[in-house]
Amino acid sequence: MPHVTVQLLEGRTTEQKRAAAKAITDALVETIGAPRESTVVVFQDIPRDSWSRGGTLVVDRTERK
């Protein structure tokens, strides 16, 4: 049973996560023959003050990339 964990900065909508879960599941079913019903996708929303890039917290960045 594939288990995929997706870490994202907080702020994605339920609809975005729904679409991503479907796309990820579809990809695993199509590419490795994973059973759809036993494919698990978990989203971990990370607060912007708990994620750093280049030594700077995302919450402190003035530009979004």
VENURNOR-V751879 format. One record per residue. RES is the residue in three letters. PSI is psi in degrees with one decimal (999 if undefined). D_LAST is the distance of its C-alpha to the last C-alpha in whole Angstrom. Layout:
RES_PSI_D_LAST + RES_PSI_D_LAST
This chain:
MET_115.8_34 + PRO_139.5_30 + HIS_114.0_28 + VAL_129.5_24 + THR_127.4_22 + VAL_117.3_19 + GLN_126.8_16 + LEU_150.5_14 + LEU_141.3_12 + GLU_154.3_15 + GLY_-8.7_15 + ARG_147.7_15 + THR_164.3_19 + THR_-38.9_22 + GLU_-40.1_22 + GLN_-42.7_19 + LYS_-38.1_20 + ARG_-46.3_23 + ALA_-40.5_22 + ALA_-42.7_20 + ALA_-42.1_23 + LYS_-45.3_25 + ALA_-42.3_23 + ILE_-45.9_23 + THR_-46.5_27 + ASP_-42.5_28 + ALA_-42.3_26 + LEU_-37.7_28 + VAL_-45.7_31 + GLU_-38.0_31 + THR_-34.7_30 + ILE_2.3_32 + GLY_26.0_35 + ALA_141.8_33 + PRO_125.2_35 + ARG_-45.0_33 + GLU_-15.1_35 + SER_14.7_34 + THR_125.0_31 + VAL_132.4_29 + VAL_125.2_25 + VAL_130.9_24 + PHE_128.8_21 + GLN_113.4_20 + ASP_122.1_18 + ILE_125.3_16 + PRO_147.7_16 + ARG_-21.7_13 + ASP_6.1_16 + SER_14.2_17 + TRP_130.6_14 + SER_143.8_13 + ARG_126.9_11 + GLY_27.5_12 + GLY_2.6_15 + THR_130.4_13 + LEU_141.9_13 + VAL_-37.3_10 + VAL_-24.3_12 + ASP_-6.8_13 + ARG_138.0_10 + THR_-22.5_10 + GLU_143.0_7 + ARG_133.5_4 + LYS_999_0
